[in-house]
Each structure stands twice: as structure tokens, then as C-alpha cells.
């Protein structure tokens, strides 16, 4: 039986992934702030796990470091590409 992670652990993991990618790409907190319109201190606080960003902020930061997200159906019973295209 797989151990379920909490919502708290989940958002922290996602933020840490963005942080790691930005570091590997050499993208500074200031550059992310400049691209997103956020304050540099807020980017630093987010990457320091001091607060949980809302979806809009999270996606703005992801876009600023050129990261895309995709969905995967764990049961593999749906063609998510068709679902995504229909939603667009």
C-alpha cells in the first residue's frame, strides 16, 4: 500500500521542484520577480517554503523558468490529450 502524502507535503514538493530547476538553469530570484511582477522577497519566501503559493502564482513562476506541467491518468483509462484539447 502506497503512503499518501499530505497537501502540505505536496505543495512543498512542487515548489522545491521549481526551485531546483531554477537553480540548475541559473535563473535568479530577481529574474523570476522581474518576469512575473512578484517581489523578489516573495519569490525567496516561496522557495524557502514560508508560504504556499496560490495556483496563479505557482504557474507564473513555472512559466518564468520555462517549465510546463502535464496530467497523467493513474488508471490510464482516459486519453488525456483528447480531454485537454476539448478543454481548450
C-alpha positions as CSV (number, residue, x, y, z in Angstrom):
1,X,0.0,0.0,0.0
2,X,1.4,3.4,-1.0
3,X,1.7,6.0,1.6
4,X,-0.3,9.1,0.7
5,X,1.4,12.5,1.0
6,X,-0.5,15.3,2.6
7,X,-1.5,18.5,0.8
8,X,1.2,20.3,2.8
9,X,3.9,17.9,1.6
10,X,2.6,18.1,-1.9
11,X,2.8,21.8,-2.4
12,X,6.2,21.9,-0.8
13,X,7.4,19.2,-3.1
14,X,6.2,21.1,-6.2
15,X,7.8,24.3,-5.0
16,X,11.1,22.6,-4.3
17,X,11.0,21.1,-7.8
18,X,10.6,24.6,-9.3
19,X,13.4,25.9,-7.0
20,X,15.8,23.1,-8.1
21,X,15.0,23.7,-11.8
22,X,15.6,27.4,-11.5
23,X,18.9,26.8,-9.7
24,X,20.0,24.3,-12.4
25,X,19.1,26.8,-15.1
26,X,20.9,29.7,-13.2
27,X,17.7,31.7,-13.0
28,X,17.8,34.1,-10.0
29,X,15.0,35.1,-7.7
30,X,15.3,38.6,-9.1
31,X,14.9,37.4,-12.7
32,X,11.8,35.4,-11.7
33,X,10.5,38.5,-9.9
34,X,11.2,40.7,-13.0
35,X,9.4,38.3,-15.3
36,X,6.4,37.6,-13.0
37,X,5.9,41.0,-11.4
38,X,6.3,39.5,-8.0
39,X,8.5,41.0,-5.4
40,X,11.9,39.2,-5.1
41,X,11.3,38.7,-1.4
42,X,8.1,36.8,-2.2
43,X,9.9,34.5,-4.6
44,X,12.6,33.9,-1.9
45,X,9.9,33.2,0.7
46,X,8.1,30.8,-1.6
47,X,11.2,28.9,-2.5
48,X,12.0,28.9,1.3
49,X,8.7,27.2,1.9
50,X,7.5,30.1,4.0
51,X,4.1,30.2,2.3
52,X,2.0,28.1,0.0
53,X,1.6,30.0,-3.3
54,X,-1.8,30.1,-5.0
55,X,-2.2,28.3,-8.4
56,X,-1.8,31.6,-10.3
57,X,1.5,32.5,-8.6
58,X,2.8,28.9,-8.9
59,X,2.1,28.8,-12.6
60,X,3.6,32.3,-13.2
61,X,6.8,31.2,-11.6
62,X,6.8,27.9,-13.6
63,X,6.3,29.9,-16.8
64,X,9.1,32.3,-15.8
65,X,11.6,29.4,-15.7
66,X,10.1,27.7,-18.8
67,X,8.5,24.7,-17.0
68,X,5.4,23.0,-18.4
69,X,3.1,20.6,-16.5
70,X,1.1,17.8,-17.8
71,X,-1.5,15.4,-16.3
72,X,-1.3,11.7,-16.2
73,X,-4.3,9.4,-15.5
74,X,-3.0,6.9,-13.0
75,X,-5.5,4.3,-14.3
76,X,-4.6,5.0,-17.9
77,X,-8.3,4.8,-18.8
78,X,-8.6,8.2,-20.4
79,X,-7.0,9.8,-23.4
80,X,-5.9,13.0,-21.6
81,X,-4.7,14.6,-24.8
82,X,-8.2,14.5,-26.2
83,X,-9.6,15.8,-22.9
84,X,-7.0,18.6,-22.9
85,X,-7.8,19.6,-26.5
86,X,-11.5,19.6,-25.7
87,X,-11.0,21.9,-22.8
88,X,-9.0,24.3,-24.9
